[in-house]
Amino acid sequence: MTEVINEQRRILLNTRDLSHFADLAVRSIREAQNRTPVIAFVTDAEMKRLNSEFRKKDATTDVLSFQYSDEEFEPGDSLGDIVISAEQAAKQASQHGLDLDLEIKQLILHGLLHLCGYDHETDDGEMDSRETELRGVLGIA
């Protein structure tokens, strides 16, 4: 079962439901099967710090993914870590006219695809295409 850690207290989250969704998403992504992510929810301030430290961008963001190296772990171990700003997710949900739960599930899927090696900043639309397909499969379109 996916471990979900809630390091923030501003946004109420159903971590059990989000863990179940992440498990379903992992089973739907062939590159992720038999591996488990860890998902952490943080404040905007913490996300800004992480984004600055790891991406050299002095701003908050919605989701960051930290992939585990195969050299460090045996196959079947953790997939990596997904960090989500609950505050940013709430802002984006409001801006997009979405339910917060749906926005967070989309961010979890997005983070999982990054952990599987997809990169929308460098590919030719492969990640966006795969994400759209999986949103339909998972009922989060």
N, CA, C and O of each residue as an XYZ file, in Angstrom:
564
protein
N       0.838     -1.183      0.000
C       0.000      0.000      0.000
C       0.884      1.248      0.000
O       1.884      1.320      0.715
N       0.501      2.210     -0.803
C       1.243      3.459     -0.902
C       1.190      4.221      0.418
O       0.124      4.404      1.006
N       2.352      4.655      0.865
C       2.423      5.465      2.075
C       2.154      6.917      1.708
O       2.771      7.463      0.793
N       1.221      7.539      2.436
C       0.901      8.948      2.239
C       1.190      9.663      3.549
O       0.668      9.307      4.606
N       2.036     10.679      3.449
C       2.459     11.449      4.620
C       1.923     12.866      4.476
O       2.156     13.533      3.468
N       1.211     13.310      5.486
C       0.651     14.661      5.456
C       1.455     15.547      6.400
O       1.272     15.500      7.616
N       2.350     16.357      5.829
C       3.231     17.236      6.606
C       2.662     18.647      6.736
O       3.353     19.548      7.212
N       1.426     18.849      6.323
C       0.819     20.173      6.409
C      -0.522     20.045      7.132
O      -1.073     18.950      7.241
N      -1.029     21.147      7.614
C      -2.282     21.121      8.380
C      -3.311     22.124      7.865
O      -4.368     22.284      8.474
N      -3.025     22.790      6.772
C      -3.930     23.834      6.277
C      -5.082     23.281      5.451
O      -6.183     23.832      5.467
N      -4.830     22.195      4.731
C      -5.830     21.615      3.827
C      -6.193     20.231      4.348
O      -5.316     19.394      4.562
N      -7.478     19.991      4.550
C      -7.938     18.688      5.030
C      -7.869     17.670      3.888
O      -8.404     17.903      2.804
N      -7.209     16.552      4.143
C      -7.019     15.513      3.124
C      -7.462     14.155      3.645
O      -7.301     13.849      4.827
N      -8.019     13.346      2.758
C      -8.356     11.966      3.089
C      -7.195     11.101      2.597
O      -7.212     10.611      1.468
N      -6.195     10.920      3.447
C      -4.980     10.223      3.018
C      -5.249      8.752      2.689
O      -4.568      8.189      1.832
N      -6.200      8.133      3.333
C      -6.523      6.729      3.039
C      -7.053      6.599      1.607
O      -6.633      5.712      0.865
N      -7.966      7.477      1.230
C      -8.516      7.450     -0.125
C      -7.420      7.733     -1.158
O      -7.379      7.098     -2.211
N      -6.543      8.677     -0.857
C      -5.467      9.016     -1.788
C      -4.469      7.867     -1.921
O      -3.922      7.647     -3.002
N      -4.230      7.144     -0.850
C      -3.364      5.967     -0.899
C      -3.973      4.886     -1.784
O      -3.274      4.273     -2.591
N      -5.270      4.652     -1.636
C      -5.950      3.655     -2.473
C      -5.904      4.063     -3.947
O      -5.686      3.228     -4.825
N      -6.112      5.357     -4.209
C      -6.033      5.823     -5.593
C      -4.638      5.607     -6.162
O      -4.491      5.141     -7.292
N      -3.619      5.942     -5.386
C      -2.240      5.767     -5.864
C      -1.965      4.299     -6.177
O      -1.304      3.997     -7.170
N      -2.458      3.390     -5.351
C      -2.283      1.954     -5.614
C      -2.935      1.558     -6.937
O      -2.354      0.810     -7.723
N      -4.133      2.060     -7.173
C      -4.836      1.780     -8.427
C      -4.052      2.351     -9.617
O      -3.907      1.691    -10.646
N      -3.556      3.562     -9.468
C      -2.787      4.198    -10.541
C      -1.514      3.408    -10.841
O      -1.167      3.208    -12.005
N      -0.822      2.961     -9.802
C       0.409      2.177     -9.992
C       0.098      0.909    -10.779
O       0.848      0.540    -11.682
N      -1.004      0.239    -10.441
C      -1.375     -0.981    -11.173
C      -1.733     -0.691    -12.636
O      -1.661     -1.581    -13.483
N      -2.118      0.551    -12.926
C      -2.504      0.938    -14.292
C      -1.325      1.368    -15.152
O      -1.454      1.471    -16.372
N      -0.190      1.619    -14.535
C       1.003      2.082    -15.263
C       1.987      0.919    -15.328
O       2.570      0.531    -14.316
N       2.163      0.378    -16.504
C       3.001     -0.835    -16.628
C       4.423     -0.626    -16.117
O       5.013     -1.552    -15.560
N       4.981      0.558    -16.290
C       6.351      0.828    -15.839
C       6.459      0.895    -14.314
O       7.558      0.792    -13.769
N       5.337      1.065    -13.626
C       5.360      1.247    -12.171
C       4.982     -0.009    -11.399
O       5.178     -0.067    -10.185
N       4.452     -0.998    -12.072
C       3.935     -2.171    -11.367
C       4.994     -2.837    -10.499
O       6.173     -2.894    -10.848
N       4.539     -3.332     -9.369
C       5.374     -3.996     -8.369
C       6.334     -3.054     -7.646
O       7.243     -3.505     -6.950
N       6.137     -1.766     -7.808
C       6.943     -0.782     -7.083
C       5.989      0.169     -6.381
O       4.869      0.385     -6.845
N       6.420      0.731     -5.279
C       5.535      1.558     -4.461
C       6.122      2.951     -4.277
O       7.285      3.091     -3.898
N       5.314      3.989     -4.546
C       5.777      5.347     -4.274
C       5.478      5.740     -2.828
O       4.710      5.073     -2.135
N       6.086      6.811     -2.395
C       5.730      7.485     -1.156
C       5.248      8.866     -1.567
O       5.896      9.541     -2.367
N       4.120      9.284     -1.027
C       3.544     10.589     -1.369
C       3.513     11.447     -0.113
O       3.005     11.027      0.926
N       4.063     12.655     -0.218
C       4.070     13.590      0.911
C       3.366     14.876      0.512
O       3.584     15.409     -0.576
N       2.526     15.361      1.400
C       1.855     16.644      1.213
C       2.528     17.660      2.122
O       2.711     17.423      3.316
N       2.893     18.797      1.534
C       3.629     19.831      2.256
C       2.976     21.187      2.037
O       2.045     21.326      1.243
N       3.486     22.192      2.761
C       3.025     23.573      2.599
C       3.684     24.200      1.372
O       4.647     23.663      0.825
N       3.152     25.334      0.956
C       3.781     26.083     -0.137
C       5.206     26.484      0.210
O       6.094     26.427     -0.641
N       5.426     26.887      1.449
C       6.769     27.320      1.859
C       7.771     26.173      1.711
O       8.878     26.376      1.215
N       7.388     24.981      2.136
C       8.288     23.829      2.007
C       8.482     23.464      0.534
O       9.588     23.112      0.124
N       7.429     23.545     -0.250
C       7.554     23.223     -1.673
C       8.471     24.231     -2.365
O       9.271     23.855     -3.221
N       8.360     25.487     -2.004
C       9.246     26.505     -2.573
C      10.702     26.194     -2.233
O      11.582     26.325     -3.085
N      10.955     25.787     -0.997
C      12.314     25.434     -0.580
C      12.831     24.246     -1.385
O      13.964     24.272     -1.867
N      12.023     23.222     -1.534
C      12.435     22.039     -2.305
C      12.671     22.379     -3.773
O      13.644     21.924     -4.375
N      11.782     23.178     -4.343
C      11.914     23.559     -5.749
C      13.178     24.380     -5.969
O      13.850     24.238     -6.990
N      13.496     25.232     -5.015
C      14.717     26.034     -5.100
C      15.956     25.147     -4.977
O      16.912     25.294     -5.739
N      15.930     24.238     -4.025
C      17.087     23.375     -3.790
C      17.340     22.403     -4.941
O      18.483     22.233     -5.366
N      16.294     21.770     -5.444
C      16.491     20.698     -6.420
C      16.322     21.118     -7.877
O      16.861     20.469     -8.774
N      15.575     22.205     -8.122
C      15.374     22.634     -9.514
C      15.891     24.041     -9.772
O      15.813     24.544    -10.893
N      16.420     24.673     -8.729
C      16.967     26.030     -8.841
C      15.910     27.029     -9.302
O      16.215     27.986    -10.013
N      14.653     26.794     -8.886
C      13.543     27.697     -9.211
C      12.988     28.240     -7.900
O      12.490     27.488     -7.063
N      13.079     29.547     -7.737
C      12.696     30.195     -6.489
C      11.201     30.516     -6.479
O      10.800     31.677     -6.399
N      10.394     29.469     -6.560
C       8.935     29.616     -6.552
C       8.336     28.285     -6.126
O       8.971     27.235     -6.224
N       7.105     28.353     -5.654
C       6.432     27.113     -5.326
C       6.008     26.413     -6.616
O       6.001     27.022     -7.685
N       5.664     25.167     -6.512
C       5.125     24.408     -7.634
C       4.105     23.433     -7.075
O       3.978     23.303     -5.858
N       3.383     22.750     -7.938
C       2.343     21.857     -7.441
C       2.860     20.480     -7.054
O       2.441     19.928     -6.036
N       3.768     19.916     -7.853
C       4.235     18.558     -7.599
C       5.696     18.407     -8.001
O       6.126     18.934     -9.028
N       6.445     17.691     -7.192
C       7.824     17.322     -7.503
C       7.945     15.809     -7.349
O       7.305     15.208     -6.487
N       8.765     15.210     -8.186
C       8.996     13.766     -8.125
C      10.484     13.501     -7.955
O      11.321     14.131     -8.600
N      10.794     12.566     -7.083
C      12.175     12.186     -6.817
C      12.308     10.693     -7.049
O      11.897      9.878     -6.223
N      12.888     10.355     -8.183
C      13.012      8.960     -8.612
C      14.148      8.261     -7.874
O      15.228      8.828     -7.708
N      13.901      7.026     -7.431
C      14.953      6.221     -6.826
C      15.800      5.593     -7.904
O      15.297      5.223     -8.965
N      17.057      5.474     -7.641
C      17.989      4.852     -8.577
C      17.959      3.339     -8.396
O      17.905      2.842     -7.271
N      17.995      2.611     -9.509
C      18.025      1.152     -9.452
C      19.281      0.636     -8.768
O      19.279     -0.470     -8.229
N      20.356      1.423     -8.782
C      21.578      0.988     -8.116
C      21.409      0.964     -6.595
O      22.071      0.196     -5.898
N      20.513      1.817     -6.095
C      20.320      1.909     -4.659
C      19.383      0.833     -4.118
O      19.509      0.413     -2.968
N      18.452      0.396     -4.943
C      17.409     -0.501     -4.471
C      17.234     -1.669     -5.427
O      17.486     -1.555     -6.626
N      16.807     -2.770     -4.886
C      16.505     -3.951     -5.700
C      15.207     -3.715     -6.456
O      14.347     -2.977     -5.975
N      15.040     -4.327     -7.633
C      13.755     -4.228     -8.330
C      12.629     -4.678     -7.403
O      12.779     -5.640     -6.650
N      11.516     -3.982     -7.465
C      10.397     -4.294     -6.606
C      10.324     -3.402     -5.380
O       9.322     -3.412     -4.665
N      11.374     -2.630     -5.131
C      11.369     -1.694     -4.011
C      10.638     -0.420     -4.405
O       9.891     -0.392     -5.383
N      10.860      0.610     -3.647
C      10.167      1.872     -3.868
C      10.428      2.458     -5.247
O      11.520      2.353     -5.806
N       9.392      3.072     -5.764
C       9.450      3.749     -7.050
C      10.102      5.120     -6.891
O      10.829      5.576     -7.773
N       9.835      5.771     -5.760
C      10.367      7.101     -5.501
C       9.384      7.902     -4.683
O       8.390      7.371     -4.190
N       9.666      9.184     -4.540
C       8.838     10.068     -3.720
C       8.131     11.096     -4.595
O       8.699     11.627     -5.549
N       6.896     11.357     -4.248
C       6.110     12.424     -4.873
C       5.785     13.410     -3.758
O       5.269     13.025     -2.709
N       6.089     14.680     -3.989
C       5.790     15.727     -3.016
C       4.783     16.667     -3.660
O       4.994     17.155     -4.770
N       3.688     16.917     -2.952
C       2.614     17.766     -3.472
C       2.350     18.898     -2.492
O       2.226     18.676     -1.288
N       2.264     20.113     -3.019
C       1.853     21.250     -2.206
C       0.326     21.227     -2.125
O      -0.357     21.455     -3.123
N      -0.201     20.953     -0.937
C      -1.656     20.918     -0.759
C      -2.265     22.291     -1.030
O      -3.356     22.393     -1.592
N      -1.560     23.339     -0.632
C      -2.063     24.697     -0.868
C      -2.126     25.010     -2.359
O      -3.113     25.569     -2.836
N      -1.085     24.654     -3.087
C      -1.065     24.892     -4.528
C      -2.154     24.071     -5.213
O      -2.815     24.557     -6.131
N      -2.339     22.837     -4.774
C      -3.395     21.989     -5.338
C      -4.764     22.625     -5.120
O      -5.604     22.609     -6.020
N      -4.993     23.182     -3.938
C      -6.273     23.834     -3.651
C      -6.477     25.061     -4.533
O      -7.576     25.289     -5.037
N      -5.426     25.847     -4.719
C      -5.509     27.032     -5.597
C      -5.832     26.618     -7.026
O      -6.700     27.207     -7.670
N      -5.130     25.602     -7.518
C      -5.339     25.145     -8.894
C      -6.729     24.542     -9.073
O      -7.364     24.746    -10.108
N      -7.200     23.809     -8.082
C      -8.542     23.236     -8.163
C      -9.569     24.350     -8.322
O     -10.479     24.259     -9.145
N      -9.413     25.397     -7.527
C     -10.323     26.540     -7.605
C     -10.232     27.227     -8.971
O     -11.254     27.557     -9.572
N      -9.015     27.439     -9.457
C      -8.815     28.095    -10.754
C      -9.394     27.281    -11.908
O      -9.920     27.843    -12.868
N      -9.296     25.949    -11.810
C      -9.755     25.068    -12.894
C     -11.206     24.620    -12.718
O     -11.743     23.895    -13.557
N     -11.835     25.053    -11.629
C     -13.210     24.642    -11.366
C     -13.324     23.154    -11.066
O     -14.324     22.520    -11.403
N     -12.285     22.593    -10.423
C     -12.268     21.168    -10.093
C     -12.426     20.952     -8.597
O     -12.140     21.835     -7.789
N     -12.880     19.779     -8.254
C     -12.894     19.326     -6.876
C     -11.442     19.114     -6.441
O     -10.628     18.632     -7.229
N     -11.109     19.467     -5.201
C      -9.737     19.318     -4.714
C      -9.258     17.877     -4.825
O      -8.114     17.635     -5.209
N     -10.110     16.927     -4.497
C      -9.749     15.511     -4.572
C      -9.332     15.127     -5.994
O      -8.351     14.406     -6.184
N     -10.069     15.603     -6.976
C      -9.743     15.317     -8.375
C      -8.411     15.952     -8.768
O      -7.595     15.316     -9.434
N      -8.190     17.184     -8.368
C      -6.926     17.870     -8.671
C      -5.744     17.104     -8.078
O      -4.725     16.916     -8.742
N      -5.882     16.668     -6.841
C      -4.792     15.939     -6.194
C      -4.543     14.601     -6.882
O      -3.391     14.207     -7.062
N      -5.592     13.909     -7.264
C      -5.420     12.634     -7.967
C      -4.702     12.850     -9.305
O      -3.869     12.033     -9.699
N      -5.018     13.931     -9.993
C      -4.317     14.235    -11.241
C      -2.843     14.521    -10.972
O      -1.982     14.121    -11.756
N      -2.545     15.208     -9.873
C      -1.154     15.489     -9.527
C      -0.415     14.205     -9.138
O       0.761     14.047     -9.466
N      -1.084     13.302     -8.451
C      -0.471     12.012     -8.117
C      -0.118     11.268     -9.395
O       0.995     10.758     -9.527
N      -1.052     11.200    -10.337
C      -0.782     10.527    -11.611
C       0.386     11.195    -12.327
O       1.275     10.511    -12.834
N       0.392     12.506    -12.374
C       1.469     13.253    -13.026
C       2.819     12.906    -12.385
O       3.800     12.648    -13.083
N       2.852     12.903    -11.057
C       4.078     12.558    -10.344
C       4.516     11.127    -10.613
O       5.706     10.861    -10.782
N       3.563     10.207    -10.654
C       3.898      8.804    -10.948
C       4.534      8.653    -12.323
O       5.497      7.905    -12.490
N       3.997      9.358    -13.298
C       4.572      9.269    -14.646
C       6.001      9.809    -14.673
O       6.860      9.262    -15.366
N       6.254     10.874    -13.925
C       7.628     11.362    -13.826
C       8.534     10.301    -13.205
O       9.662     10.101    -13.655
N       8.037      9.621    -12.168
C       8.836      8.574    -11.532
C       9.138      7.424    -12.486
O      10.134      6.719    -12.332
N       8.272      7.248    -13.466
C       8.466      6.175    -14.458
C       9.333      6.618    -15.632
O       9.512      5.868    -16.592
N       9.869      7.831    -15.556
C      10.794      8.294    -16.579
C      10.215      9.216    -17.629
O      10.940      9.665    -18.517
N       8.927      9.511    -17.555
C       8.326     10.446    -18.509
C       8.722     11.875    -18.140
O       8.868     12.198    -16.961
N       8.897     12.733    -19.155
C       9.265     14.125    -18.905
C       8.653     15.023    -19.974
O       9.158     15.101    -21.094
N       7.568     15.696    -19.624
C       6.855     16.561    -20.571
C       7.681     17.752    -21.028
O       7.349     18.378    -22.035
N       8.749     18.080    -20.309
C       9.587     19.206    -20.713
C      10.554     18.830    -21.833
O      11.082     19.712    -22.510
N      10.792     17.534    -22.037
C      11.770     17.123    -23.051
C      11.228     16.141    -24.087
O      11.867     15.926    -25.117
N      10.066     15.543    -23.837
C       9.561     14.573    -24.819
C       8.716     15.276    -25.891
O       8.534     16.493    -25.850
N       8.222     14.521    -26.814
C       7.413     15.067    -27.907
C       5.926     14.834    -27.663
O       5.200     14.416    -28.565
N       5.482     15.103    -26.450
C       4.079     14.938    -26.107
C       3.724     13.554    -25.587
O       2.552     13.265    -25.345
N       4.732     12.690    -25.413
C       4.460     11.326    -24.956
C       3.843     11.311    -23.553
O       2.886     10.578    -23.307
N       4.383     12.109    -22.642
C       3.853     12.110    -21.281
C       2.427     12.642    -21.266
O       1.558     12.065    -20.612
N       2.177     13.736    -21.980
C       0.828     14.304    -22.007
C      -0.177     13.300    -22.571
O      -1.288     13.172    -22.057
N       0.214     12.601    -23.613
C      -0.653     11.594    -24.221
C      -0.943     10.454    -23.253
O      -2.090     10.032    -23.101
N       0.099      9.964    -22.604
C      -0.056      8.864    -21.644
C      -0.897      9.313    -20.448
O      -1.731      8.555    -19.952
N      -0.678     10.535    -19.992
C      -1.444     11.056    -18.861
C      -2.927     11.186    -19.210
O      -3.787     10.835    -18.402
N      -3.224     11.679    -20.390
C      -4.615     11.796    -20.833
C      -5.277     10.426    -20.901
O      -6.410     10.254    -20.450
N      -4.572      9.463    -21.460
C      -5.084      8.090    -21.546
C      -5.383      7.528    -20.153
O      -6.454      6.966    -19.925
N      -4.437      7.681    -19.226
C      -4.594      7.129    -17.885
C      -5.658      7.866    -17.077
O      -6.311      7.261    -16.226
N      -5.842      9.156    -17.326
C      -6.921      9.882    -16.648
C      -8.267      9.240    -16.989
O      -9.135      9.095    -16.128
N      -8.425      8.859    -18.258
C      -9.665      8.198    -18.666
C      -9.808      6.834    -17.998
O     -10.874      6.495    -17.484
N      -8.744      6.068    -18.010
C      -8.766      4.733    -17.393
C      -9.090      4.823    -15.903
O      -9.836      3.997    -15.378
N      -8.535      5.816    -15.231
C      -8.700      5.963    -13.779
C      -9.918      6.793    -13.376
O     -10.197      6.945    -12.187
N     -10.651      7.336    -14.367
C     -11.835      8.115    -14.073
C     -11.561      9.464    -13.465
O     -12.347      9.954    -12.654
N     -10.438     10.083    -13.853
C     -10.099     11.404    -13.321
C      -9.901     12.426    -14.440
O      -9.134     13.379    -14.300
N     -10.598     12.213    -15.537
C     -10.448     13.105    -16.706
C     -11.086     14.455    -16.459
O     -11.053     15.322    -17.331
